[in-house]
Amino acid sequence: MLAGIISISASGCMDTSVENMLNPPKLSDEQDEIYNELIKSVGQNIKLVYPKSGEYRSAFVIYDFDDDPEDEALVFYESKGAAAGEGSLRMKIFDKVNERFEAVYDLACEGSEVESISFERLGKSGGVNIVVEYTLLNQSEKVFSVYKYEDRTPTKRYSSSYVCLDVFDINGDGVDELITVNYDRTSKISSAMMFADGEDSLIKLSQTDLCGGTADYIKVTEGMLSKDTAALFLDYSKSGGQSGTDVLYSVSDTLYCPNGADMNISRVTNDYMAEIYCCDIDGDGLVEIPSTRLLPGYETAGRNEQLYAVEWYTVESGKFSFKHYSYFSSKYRFALIFPSRWVGVVTAVPDVLNDEVVFVAYDQQIGFDLENAAEIMRVRAVDKDDEKGIEEAQGFVFIGETDETYYCVTHTGYAAGTLTLTESELKNCFKTL
């Protein structure tokens, strides 16, 4: 029974006093040493700048970025007296001399804020590259720079504007490459480039145009397109509630991006349909690409009342290939992959009052008249904190859960005949998100 799977967890005490929250974190001895050396080098009229994202969020970034026996350190800072737009953001590098950090180099940064910093080994030549991502004053443009630190001196190896950046072994050679996406606002074309480490600079291995034609990439997913092909899945949004995905992969160090326009691989959002991203929807270890199609019966509904099925695709032989047809609930965080006999003859009707989704055999003459339609089953989402809802769901069969929600189902459609799902079919088709 549903109630039998509820677990009760004890909550511990946590010190959240205002005094403790307002006090800045105490510097470690190592950080204090670096800070004092910074002040000695540039004066006290400065403020520290913190990376906004990524693994390194401290003002004091400590890492062995020249492969010697000791760590180095760098600090981003700017002068308090500098006017906006004066290029006041700077990076100070420290090296260890006789077991103590010493300021050895100071350089101007490419942007006005630090988005992130990472340390990457690119290609097979070895050595650490310092990759710094910046935003500019208008916050809508980004720049990245790549440095190599040798003989106590940083050398800039590459710098460019970008809209996406990822470090990933996209060509399957066992080492990472740097992949960037640029957007040309004049031609309205996005292009991807793949770089590896060279002797004196980064080497561009390949470049290809992307198909989305946008600068608004909102999520990048690393994953496998097949058991032998790695790929980046670049989800993007466009105006009018439209969105889609560019799939980027490499064969023999050449980048490819298949065009889904011929198959209308795209998505829409409305009051029922939130943004959907690429994911491994069926648990096979490969990432699938979503595309929306109207569910039967919603063709004449208003835009914000339309409900869509989500079709899932992969790429085979350079072209998009269909894998699954599903119902996808952004609100209740579950998906139901339709068996082939459901496609085109089963639709879904949300019952928001009961937090249910009703699956019915769709008849064009009857439409959504639930009193007369052959109802197949109902899926109910029950909040784990809703004691009354849990009690009311005792007549349902538990089929899954997330951290916040129980999912249960009741079969109501014996009249639907062969459309009724077997227990094993339901287990294989139902996916929590």
N, C-alpha and C positions, 0 to 999 in steps of 0.2 A: 504494500500500500504506500501511497505517496507520503503519508505522514510518518511512516516508519523510517524514511531515509533522512529526516531532518536531523541535523547535528547542531548542538549548542556549544558555542565557543566562549570562553571567559575572556574578558578584556582586562589588560593590565593597566597600571597607572603610568602616566607620562607627565613630566614636568613641562608645562607650557605657560609658565608665568610670563607676564609682559616684560619683566626685567631681564629674564634670560633670553627672550626673543629679540630684544633690542640690543643686547651686548654683541659686538662684532666677534667673530671667532678669533681665538687667540692664535697668534702666529707660532709655528714651530721654531725651534732654534735655527734650523736651516733657512726657513723663510725669513726670519728676523735678520739673519746675516745678509741675505740677498737684498732685503729692503734697505738696510743701513748702507750697503755698498751702492745701491741705486741713488740714494739721497746724496751720498758723498760725491757721486759722479755727475748728477744733473741738478742738484739743489732740491729744496723742499716744496717749491711752488708747482707741484704736479698732482695728478690724480691717477690712480691705477685704473686700467681698463680690463674688463673681464670678458673672455669669450662667451658668446650667448648660447652656444649649443656645442654638441660634441662631447667627447670623453674628458677633455681638459677644460674645466670651468674656473679654475683658480687663477688669480692674478699672477701666481708664481708657477711657471710650467717647468718642471724638472725632468730631464730625460737625457740619456746618453745618445746624442745625435751625431757624434763623430766616431763611434765605435772604439774609443779608447777605454782604459780601465775606469774612468771617472764619469759621473754625470755632469752635464752642462745644465744651464738654466736660462730662461728668457722671461722678460716681463714686458707687457704692453702698457704704455703710459701716455699721457698727454699733458701739456702745460696748461695750467689753470688760466693763464693770462692770454692764451691764443684765441683769436676771433674765429668764429665759425667759418669753415672753408679755407683756412690757412694751412691745412695739411698738418695738424698738430699731433696726429697719432704716430707714435714711434715704437720701435722694438729694441730693447736693450738685451744684449747677450752677455752671459757670464760664464767664465771657465774656471776650473779649479787650479789653483797654484798653491803648492805647499799645503794641501788639505783645506784651503779656504777659497770661497768664490771671489773672483775678481772680475770687474766690468772690463770687457775687452772690445766690444763693438756696439755701435748705436746706428740705427738706420731708420729712414722714413718709411712709413707703411703706405700701401697703395690705396687704402680706403679710409673711411671715417669711423667705422666700428668693426670690431673683430667678430665675425660670425662663428668661426671655429678654427682650431689648429689640430693637425694630426702629423704623425711621423710615419712615413711610408717607404717600403722597399719596393721599387717598381722595376719589373723586368729582371733579367738574370745577372746584371752587372754588380748588384749588391750596393751597399751604402744606404744611409738614411736620407730621405728627402723630407724637408720641413714644408708642409703644405698649409698655407694660411688662406682662409676665405674671409673676404671683407664685404661689407655693404657700404654704399656711397651715401652722401648726405640726403639724397632724395628717397632712400630706402627701397627704391624699386629696381635698382641696378646693383649687380654684384661683380666683384673682381676676385681672382685668386692669384697667388704667387707661389712659386716653388723655389726653395733655396736648398743648397748643399753647403754644409759647414765643414770646412777643412782648414787646417793650419790656423785656427783661431779667427777665421774670416768667413762670413757667409757670402755665397755667390748666388745671385738670382739666375735660375736656369730657365724659367718660363713665367710669363704673366699674361693674363687675358681676362676679358669679361666672360661671364657664363650665366646660364640659368639653372643648370644641374651639374653636379660633380659627384663622381663615385669612384672608389678604388676597389677593384674586383678582378678576379681571374676570369675574364670573359672569353679568352681564347683557349682555356683548358691546358695551358702549358706548365701549370704548377706554380706560377708566380703571378703577382697582381699587376694589373695595368691601371692607368689613370684614364677614366672616361669622362669627357665633358660634353655638355650640350650648349651651343650658342644659338641665339635667335637674331636674325637680320630683320630689323623693323622696316626696311625699305622693300625687300623682296618678300617679306613675311614667310620666310623659310627657316626652319630649325635644322641644324646639322650637328652630328655627333662626331667626336674625334677620339682616337685611342692613342695613348702615349706610353712609351717605356723609357727606362733610364738609359741615356747615352753617356759618352765619355765627358763631354763638356756641356750638354744640355739635354732636355727631353727630346726624344725622337718620336715624331708622329708616324705611327704605323699605318693608320687608315682613317678615312673620313667618309661619311655618307650622309645624305639628306634624310631627315625624318619626315614622316607622313602627316603628323598632326598639324603642322603649320601654326604653332603657338609658342608663347613664352611662358604660359601658365602651367608648368608641370608641378603637380601638387604632391605626388608620392612616387618614390623610386623603390622598386622591389627587386632584390637579388634572388635568383632562383634557377631552376633547371627547366628547360623547354622540353628536353627529352633526357634519357639517361646519359647521353653523351654530349649534350649541348647546353652550356650555361647561357643565361640571358639576363638582361636588365629589362624590366617591365616599367615603362614610364607613363603613369596615369596623368592625364591633363584635363583641364576644364576649359570651356569656351563660353562665349556669350549665349544667352537664350536657354540656359539649363542643359546645354550639350556638353558631353565629355567623351573621352576615349582613351586609347592606350597605344603608344608606340612600343614595339617589341624590338630590342636591339640585341643581336648576337654576332658571333665572329666565326668565320671558317678560314683557316690558314692565314690568320692575321688580317683578314678583310672583314669590315663591318657590313652587316646587312640589316635592313628594316623593311619587312614586308608591308605592302599597302593593303589595308582592309576595306578600302572604299568600294571595291566591286561587290563585296559581300555585305556592305553597310554595317561594318563592325563599329558600333557607336552606342552611346547611352544617353538617356534623358533623366532629368530629375524633376520631381513635382512634390505635391503635398504628401503623396504616398511613397514616393521613391527617393530615398536619400542617395548620396554619392556612393557608388560601389567601386571597389578597387580589385585589382588582380589578386588572386590567392589560390592556394591549393584546395579547391572546393570539394574534391572527392577523396582526398587523403592518399593519393598515389605517389606523393613526393615530387610532383611536377606542378608548376604554376599554370593556372588557366586564366584566359582573358574574357571578361564579361561583356555582353552586348544585350541591349533590351529590345523586346518585341511585345506588342500589345497582347495581353491575354484575351482569349475569346470572349466576346460580349462587351468589350470596352471601346470598340471602334468609334461609336458615336457619342461617348461621354465627353464632358468638358476636359480640357487639358489637365487641370488640377485634380480631376476625379478619375483619371485613367490609371489603371493598374497594369503593370508590365510583368511578363515573364523575363527571366534572365537566361540567355543562352551563353554557354561557355565554350571557348575555342582554344585550340593550340595552333602551332605552326608546323606544317610538314612540307618538305620540298619547297620551302620558300613561300608557301601560301597558307592562309588561315584555313583551319580544318575544324569542323563542328565536333564537339564531344558530348555536351549535356544540355538539356532544357530543364529549367527549374522555376519554382516559386522562391522568391527571396524576400524576406521580411527584415528591413532595416530597423523597424520599430521593435520587433520582438526578438531580433538577433537569431534567426534560424533560416535554413534553406531546406527545401524539399525537392530533390531531383526526381523529375517525372520519369516513370517507366515509359517505354515507347508507345504503349497502348493508350496512354493518357494524352499524348501530345495532340493538340487541336480539338479534343473533345472534353477536356476537363478544365475548369477555370476556378478561380478563388474569389471569395467574398469576405472582406474583413467584417468581423462583428466586434466593434471597438468597445461596446458596453460590457462584454464578457471577456475581453482580451483573447478572442478566438479568431482563427482563420478557418472558414468553412470551404471545403472542396466539394464541388458539385459537378455532375455530368451536365455539360452545357448543351442546351437545346436552343437554337436560334429563335424558335417561335416562342418559347417560354421566357427566355432571358434570365433575369435574376429573381424570379418568383420562387422563393425558397419553399413556399408551401407546396408547390407542385414539382419543383426540380428534384431529380434523383440525387439526394445528398449522399456523399461517399463517406466523409469523415470530418471531424473537427479537431484542430490542434489548438490547445489552450496553453498560454504562458502564464505562470503563477509566480508572483514575486515571493521570494523566500521569507520575507518579513510579513507576509499577508496571511495571518492565521485563518481568517475566515475564508479566503480564497483557497487555501490548502484543504480546508474541510469540505468546501463545495466541490472540489475536484476528486473526491474519493471514488466517484463512479468512473473516472477516466483511468487509462493505463499509462504509467510513467514510461517515457521514452528517452529522456535525456535531461541534462542540467548544465548550467553555467554557474559562476560564482554567485550570481544574483537571482537566477530564475530556474524554476522547474518547468519542464515541458511534458505535457501529457496529451493523450489522444483518445477519442471515442469513435468507434466505427458505427456509423448510422445508416450505411448505404447498402444493405443487403439487396435492395431493389436495383442497385446499380450493377449487379452481376459481376462480370469479369473485371470491372473497374476497381473493385475492392482490393486493397493491397493485402498480401499475406504478411505474417509477422516478420519473416526474414526480409521481404521487400521493404517494409517500413523501416526496419533496422538499418538497412543499407542505404536507403534514400534520404533519411533524416539527418541533417547536419546542423550542429550548433555553431554559431559564429563568434 
